[in-house]
C-alpha cells in the first residue's frame, strides 16, 4: 500500500501532523500508532477523566517493558556501579503523552527559545513561536495578545475560590513569602504563583488526538489511522527511506510512501533510526548494523526536567472538593538566582492528590522541577537489533552540578513554605518523597491496591501518633524530613537517589 506520507507515531506531534497534512486532499496520509485508538465519543473513561492519575497508572496505555536509568551512568565505564533501572511511563496510545499526562498547558520560557536561536535554530525565537502557541489553543478565560481563541485545544484555569483548601493555603503561604499572584501563567513571563493552565474543558481531558483527530477529520478519505500498529523497521532503497515494515494486529505488513515522518518521541525515534543504520558509527558497528548514514548526534543529549518532591499528610477538609477532579490547581514559578542562569528557571506543581487511590487522596506534594536543565549528557542506545526490545535509556539527571544545587535550594525553599502557618494548619507530617518501585507498584490500577490503600487510609486518618508511626515505617524510604533539613549531605544523598524527570523526554 502506497501513501504520500507515513507518520510513525500517533502521539501529540503525530496527531497534529496527520490533521495538517491530510487537510490537503491530494495528500494520502497514514498514521501508524502502536497503541489503541481513542475514538470520538468512545474514549476510554480513564483517559477522558479530568483527573489524570488513573490513566497515567494504567498499564493498558504504556510501553510496559520500558525501563530507564535516571541517575548518572559513566560514559567511560558504563558497567561500573550502574544505577538501578526505573519503570518509565511512556504512553502507548493514540494521542501519546497528551492522552495520559497531567493536562498542564505549560509554555516554554522565552529565554529557552532565545538560546535555540543562539545555537543556530533560526526562526525559533519567542516571537516566532508565540503565534503557534496561540494557534493551538482555545483559551476559555483570556482574550488578549498572549492567547488564541480559535484553536483545537481548549485551555482553562481553576478559579481560586474552587481550589482545594490545601491549594488555597499554598497560595496564602506564597503571598506571605512576598510572591506575586499571576492570574495567567502563560501571560507575561515573570515569577509568581498562579492557577495552573490545563488542556481541559468541562471537566474532561482534550488530548491532541481528541482535538486534531476528531470525528470530522476522520471522515477525510485521504487519511488512514492504523492503531495497534507497531513499526518494526524503516525500509530503505540506498539512503532513501521509502516506507516501513509493521506488525498490524499480529500480522506483518509493508507500507510505502514518498516521505516517512518519525514522530515516536525522544526515546523511540532514535531507536528506529539506530536500527536502520543511522547514528554514531561506533555504536552501529558494535551492534553489527551496516551504516546507512553516520550521524553522531542520534540518541545523544537526552534530557528531562529533574524534579524532587516534598510531601505531607492533608488534614480532612483540605482535600479534593466537589468543584473539580483536577488535582493540580496552583503552580509557582521562581528564579534560582544561580549565576548565569535565566530568570524563571524553576517550577513547582502543587499537587493536592498524589494518586488515584485512598492513600493518594491523603497525600499532598510540592513537586519542584527545573525548567531549564543543564544536564545534557543522557543518551539512547540499542540493547538489541530486535525491534521488540526496548532501547537502553540513560537520562543522567543531575550530571551538571547546577541542577543538583538548584534542587537542594528548591527543597529548602519549599520546606519553608510547608512550615508556614497557612500550610501547617491544613497538613501534617511532611516528608521527602520518593517515586520508588514500591510507590509504582501500589499505584497500578487494580482491585488489590484499591482494597489495600483503603485499609491504610483508615490508619492515616486515625490518631496522630498512629499516623506518625505509619508514615515513618511504611511511607518514608530512607530519609526523614528532619534529617534532610539539618544535614546537607543527607539532603544531597536523598536528591541524588530520588530525583526523577517529569516525563518530558527531549
C-alpha positions in Angstrom: 0.0 0.0 0.0 1.4 3.4 -1.0 1.0 6.8 0.6 2.4 10.3 0.3 3.2 10.5 4.0 3.6 7.8 6.7 3.7 9.2 10.2 5.3 6.8 12.6 3.7 7.5 16.0 0.3 9.0 16.6 1.2 11.0 19.7 0.9 14.7 20.3 3.0 15.7 17.3 1.8 12.9 15.1 -1.9 13.8 15.7 -1.3 17.4 14.6 0.8 16.3 11.6 -2.0 13.9 10.5 -4.6 16.7 10.7 -2.5 19.3 8.9 -1.1 17.1 6.1 -4.4 15.4 5.3 -6.1 18.9 5.1 -4.8 18.9 1.5 -7.0 16.3 -0.3 -4.1 15.4 -2.7 -2.0 14.1 0.2 -2.6 10.4 1.1 -1.6 10.1 4.8 -1.1 7.0 7.0 -0.6 7.2 10.8 0.9 4.2 12.4 0.3 4.1 16.2 1.4 1.1 18.3 -1.3 1.6 20.9 -5.0 1.6 20.9 -7.4 4.2 19.4 -9.4 6.8 21.4 -12.4 7.0 19.1 -14.5 10.2 19.3 -17.4 9.6 21.7 -15.9 6.2 22.8 -12.7 7.4 24.5 -11.6 5.2 27.5 -13.1 6.9 30.6 -9.8 6.8 32.3 -8.3 8.9 29.5 -11.2 11.3 29.3 -11.3 11.9 33.0 -10.3 15.4 34.2 -8.2 13.6 36.9 -5.2 12.2 35.1 -3.8 9.9 37.8 -5.9 6.9 36.7 -4.9 6.9 33.0 -1.3 7.6 34.0 -1.0 4.5 36.1 -2.9 2.2 33.8 -0.6 -0.2 32.0 -3.0 -0.6 29.1 -1.7 2.8 27.9 2.0 2.3 28.4 5.1 0.7 26.9 5.2 -1.7 29.8 8.7 -3.0 29.3 10.4 0.4 29.1 12.8 1.0 31.9 15.4 3.8 32.2 18.3 5.0 34.3 17.7 8.4 35.8 20.9 8.5 37.9 24.3 9.2 36.3 25.9 6.5 34.2 29.5 6.9 33.4 30.1 7.1 29.6 33.7 5.9 30.1 32.9 3.0 32.4 29.2 2.3 31.8 29.1 -1.0 33.6 30.8 0.3 36.8 28.4 1.0 39.7 25.5 1.0 37.3 22.4 2.6 38.9 19.1 0.8 39.2 16.5 0.8 36.4 13.2 2.6 36.9 10.0 1.9 35.0 9.2 4.8 32.7 5.5 5.5 31.9 5.8 6.3 28.2 2.4 6.5 26.6 1.4 3.8 24.0 -2.0 5.1 22.9 -3.3 7.5 20.2 -2.6 11.0 21.4 0.6 9.8 23.1 1.5 11.6 26.3 -1.4 14.0 25.9 -3.7 11.1 26.5 -2.3 10.2 29.9 -0.3 13.2 31.2 -1.3 15.8 33.8 -3.0 18.1 31.2 -0.8 21.0 32.2 -0.5 23.6 29.4 2.9 25.0 30.3 4.7 27.0 27.7 8.5 27.1 27.3 10.3 30.1 28.7 11.1 32.9 26.2 14.8 32.6 27.2 14.7 28.9 26.0 13.8 29.9 22.5 16.4 32.7 22.5 19.0 30.1 23.4 17.8 27.9 20.5 18.3 30.8 18.1 21.8 31.4 19.6 22.6 27.7 18.9 21.6 28.1 15.3 17.9 27.4 15.2 16.8 30.4 13.1 13.1 31.1 13.1 12.6 29.5 16.6 12.8 32.7 18.7 9.9 33.6 21.1 8.3 36.0 18.7 8.4 33.2 16.0 6.7 30.5 18.2 4.2 32.6 20.1 1.7 32.7 17.1 1.8 28.9 17.1 1.1 28.7 20.8 -1.9 30.9 20.1 -3.0 28.9 17.1 -3.0 25.6 19.1 -5.3 26.9 21.9 -8.9 28.0 22.5 -8.4 29.9 25.8 -11.6 29.8 27.8 -10.5 32.6 30.2 -8.4 35.2 28.3 -8.7 37.1 25.0 -5.5 39.1 24.6 -2.2 39.3 22.8 -0.9 36.2 24.6 -3.7 33.8 23.8 -5.7 32.3 21.0 -9.5 31.7 20.9 -9.9 29.5 17.8 -7.5 26.6 18.4 -8.4 22.9 18.7 -7.1 22.5 22.3 -9.2 24.3 25.0 -7.3 25.6 28.0 -8.6 26.9 31.2 -7.8 27.5 34.9 -9.4 26.6 38.2 -10.6 29.8 39.9 -9.1 30.4 43.3 -12.5 30.1 45.0 -12.7 26.5 43.7 -9.2 25.5 44.8 -8.9 22.8 47.5 -8.3 24.2 50.9 -4.7 22.8 50.6 -4.1 24.7 47.4 -5.6 27.9 48.9 -3.2 27.5 51.9 -0.3 27.3 49.5 -1.5 30.5 47.9 -1.7 32.2 51.3 1.8 31.0 52.1 3.2 32.3 48.8 1.6 35.7 49.5 3.2 35.8 52.9 6.5 35.0 51.4 6.2 38.0 49.1 5.4 36.2 45.9 3.3 37.9 43.2 -0.1 36.5 42.2 -0.3 36.0 38.4 -3.8 35.5 37.0 -2.2 33.9 33.9 1.0 31.8 34.0 1.2 32.0 30.2 0.9 35.8 30.0 4.0 37.9 30.9 6.8 35.5 31.9 7.6 36.6 35.4 8.0 35.0 38.8 4.9 34.3 40.9 2.2 31.9 41.8 -0.8 31.3 39.7 -3.7 29.0 38.7 -2.2 26.3 36.6 -3.4 26.3 32.9 -5.0 23.0 31.8 -5.7 21.5 28.4 -9.2 20.6 29.6 -12.8 21.7 29.1 -16.0 20.9 31.0 -14.1 18.6 33.4 -12.8 16.4 30.5 -9.3 15.9 29.0 -8.8 17.1 25.5 -5.8 15.3 24.1 -4.0 16.0 20.8 -5.9 13.1 19.3 -9.3 14.4 20.6 -8.5 17.9 19.3 -6.9 17.1 16.0 -8.2 13.7 15.0 -11.8 14.5 15.8 -14.8 12.9 14.0 -14.8 15.4 11.2 -11.1 15.0 10.5 -11.5 11.2 10.4 -14.1 11.5 7.6 -11.3 12.5 5.2 -10.9 9.7 2.6 -7.2 10.5 2.3 -6.4 9.9 6.0 -5.8 6.4 7.4 -5.3 5.9 11.2 -3.9 2.5 11.8 -3.7 1.7 15.6 -2.3 -1.4 17.2 0.3 -1.0 14.5 3.9 -1.3 15.7 6.6 -0.3 13.2 9.3 -2.9 13.1 11.7 -1.2 10.7 12.2 1.6 8.3 12.6 0.5 4.7 15.4 2.0 2.6 16.5 2.0 -1.0 20.1 3.1 -0.8 20.0 6.2 1.5 16.3 7.0 0.9 13.6 5.9 3.3 10.7 4.5 1.2 8.4 3.0 3.7 8.0 0.9 6.9 7.6 -2.7 7.9 4.9 -3.0 10.6 3.1 -5.5 12.8 -0.7 -4.8 12.5 -2.9 -6.7 14.8 -0.4 -9.5 14.8 0.2 -9.6 11.0 3.3 -8.3 9.2 2.6 -5.6 6.6 4.7 -3.2 4.5 3.7 0.3 3.7 5.4 2.5 1.1 5.5 6.3 1.0 7.0 9.3 -0.7 8.0 10.6 2.8 8.3 8.9 6.2 8.0 11.1 9.3 9.4 9.7 12.6 7.2 11.0 15.4 7.8 8.5 18.1 9.2 10.7 20.8 12.7 11.2 22.2 13.2 7.6 23.1 11.7 5.5 20.3 12.5 7.8 17.4 16.3 7.4 17.8 15.8 3.7 18.4 14.2 3.4 15.0 17.0 5.4 13.4 19.7 3.3 15.0 18.1 0.0 14.0 18.0 1.4 10.4 21.7 2.2 10.4 21.5 5.9 11.1 23.6 7.2 14.0 27.0 7.0 15.7 29.3 4.8 13.7 30.9 3.1 16.7 27.7 2.1 18.2 26.3 0.8 14.9 29.4 -1.3 14.3 29.2 -2.7 17.9 25.6 -3.8 17.1 26.6 -5.3 13.8 24.4 -2.8 11.9 25.5 -1.6 8.4 26.0 2.2 8.4 23.4 3.9 6.1 24.3 7.4 7.4 26.9 8.4 10.0 25.1 10.9 12.3 26.8 11.1 15.7 24.0 13.1 17.3 21.3 10.4 17.1 20.3 9.3 20.6 22.6 11.8 22.2 21.9 14.7 24.6 18.7 13.1 26.0 17.2 15.3 28.7 14.3 15.7 31.1 13.4 18.2 33.8 15.0 16.9 37.1 12.4 17.0 39.9 12.1 16.3 43.6 9.0 16.2 45.9 8.2 17.3 49.4 5.0 15.6 50.5 2.7 15.8 53.5 -0.5 14.4 55.0 -3.5 16.5 54.2 -6.0 17.1 57.0 -9.7 16.3 56.4 -11.5 19.3 55.0 -8.4 20.4 52.9 -8.6 17.6 50.4 -10.3 17.4 47.0 -13.6 19.1 46.8 -16.8 18.9 44.7 -15.8 21.7 42.3 -13.3 19.7 40.1 -11.5 16.4 39.7 -8.4 18.4 38.7 -5.7 17.7 41.4 -3.1 20.4 40.5 -4.7 23.8 41.0 -1.8 26.1 41.6 1.8 26.4 40.3 4.8 28.5 41.3 7.5 29.9 39.1 10.6 31.3 40.6 14.2 32.2 39.8 17.0 30.2 41.5 19.4 33.2 41.3 22.2 31.0 40.3 24.9 32.9 38.3 24.4 32.8 34.6 21.0 31.0 34.8 18.0 32.8 33.2 15.1 34.1 35.2 12.1 31.8 35.9 14.2 28.6 35.7 12.3 26.8 38.5 8.7 25.5 38.6 6.6 24.0 41.4 3.4 22.0 40.8 1.2 22.0 43.9 -0.4 18.5 43.9 -3.4 18.2 46.2 -3.9 14.5 45.5 -0.9 12.3 44.8 -2.5 9.2 43.4 -5.9 7.7 42.4 -6.3 5.5 45.5 -7.4 6.2 49.0 -3.9 7.0 50.4 -3.2 9.3 47.4 -6.2 11.4 48.4 -4.5 12.0 51.8 -1.1 13.0 50.5 -0.1 16.4 49.0 3.1 17.2 47.3 5.2 20.2 46.4 6.8 18.9 43.2 9.8 21.1 42.3 11.3 20.7 38.9 14.0 22.5 36.9 12.6 24.3 33.9 15.9 24.8 32.2 18.2 21.9 32.9 22.0 21.8 32.2 22.2 18.0 32.5 22.5 17.3 28.8 24.6 14.0 28.8 21.7 11.5 28.5 21.6 9.0 25.7 19.5 6.3 23.9 21.4 3.2 22.6 20.2 -0.1 21.4 20.2 -3.1 23.6 19.5 -5.4 20.7 18.7 -5.2 17.0 15.4 -6.9 17.7 12.5 -4.4 17.2 10.7 -6.0 20.1 13.5 -4.9 22.6 13.3 -1.6 24.3 16.5 0.5 24.0 19.0 1.4 26.7 17.9 4.8 28.1 20.2 6.8 30.3 18.9 10.2 31.4 21.9 11.1 33.5 19.9 13.6 35.6 22.0 15.9 37.8 25.1 15.3 35.6 25.6 19.1 35.9 26.1 20.3 39.4 24.0 23.4 38.8 20.9 21.1 38.7 21.8 19.4 42.0 22.4 22.8 43.6 19.0 24.1 42.4 17.1 21.1 43.7 18.8 21.4 47.1 17.9 25.1 47.4 14.5 24.4 45.9 13.7 21.7 48.5 14.6 24.1 51.3 12.5 26.8 49.8 9.5 24.5 49.7 10.2 23.3 53.2 10.0 26.9 54.4 6.6 27.2 52.6 5.5 23.9 54.1 6.3 25.1 57.6 4.5 28.4 57.2 1.3 28.9 59.3 -1.2 28.5 56.4 0.1 25.2 55.4 0.8 23.9 58.9 -2.9 24.4 59.6 -4.0 22.0 56.8 -1.1 19.5 56.7 0.9 17.3 59.0 4.0 15.0 58.9 6.0 16.4 56.0 8.4 14.0 54.4 10.9 13.8 51.5 9.1 11.7 48.9 10.5 9.2 46.5 8.7 7.7 43.4 10.1 4.3 44.2 9.3 0.9 42.8 7.1 0.4 45.9 5.1 3.5 45.1 4.8 2.5 41.5 3.5 -1.0 42.4 0.9 0.4 44.8 -0.1 2.9 42.1 -1.0 0.3 39.5 -4.8 0.4 39.0 -6.2 -2.9 40.3 -8.6 -4.2 42.9 -5.8 -5.4 45.2 -4.3 -1.9 45.5 -7.7 -0.3 45.9 -8.5 -2.5 48.9 -5.0 -2.3 50.5 -4.9 1.5 50.3 -8.4 1.8 51.7 -7.2 -0.1 54.8 -4.0 2.0 55.2 -6.0 5.2 54.7 -8.1 4.5 57.8 -5.0 4.3 59.9 -3.6 7.5 58.5 -6.9 9.3 59.4 -6.6 7.9 62.9 -4.8 9.3 66.0 -1.7 11.5 65.3 0.7 9.0 66.9 -0.6 6.2 64.8 -0.3 8.3 61.7 3.3 9.3 62.5 4.1 5.6 63.0 2.5 4.6 59.7 4.3 7.3 57.7 7.7 6.7 59.4 7.5 2.9 58.9 5.5 2.4 55.7 5.8 5.6 53.6 9.2 7.2 54.2 12.0 5.4 52.3 15.4 6.1 53.8 15.4 9.8 54.7 13.3 11.8 57.2 12.3 15.5 57.0 14.3 16.4 60.0 17.4 14.6 58.6 17.5 16.3 55.3 16.7 19.7 56.8 19.6 19.5 59.3 22.2 17.7 57.2 23.2 18.9 53.7 25.0 15.6 53.0 21.7 13.7 53.7 19.8 16.2 51.5 22.2 15.7 48.7 22.1 11.9 49.0 18.3 12.0 49.0 18.1 14.2 45.9 20.7 12.1 44.0 18.8 9.0 44.8 15.2 10.2 44.4 15.4 12.8 41.6 13.4 11.8 38.6 12.2 13.5 35.4 8.7 14.7 34.7 8.1 12.5 31.7 9.1 15.3 29.2 11.9 13.4 27.5 13.6 15.6 24.8 
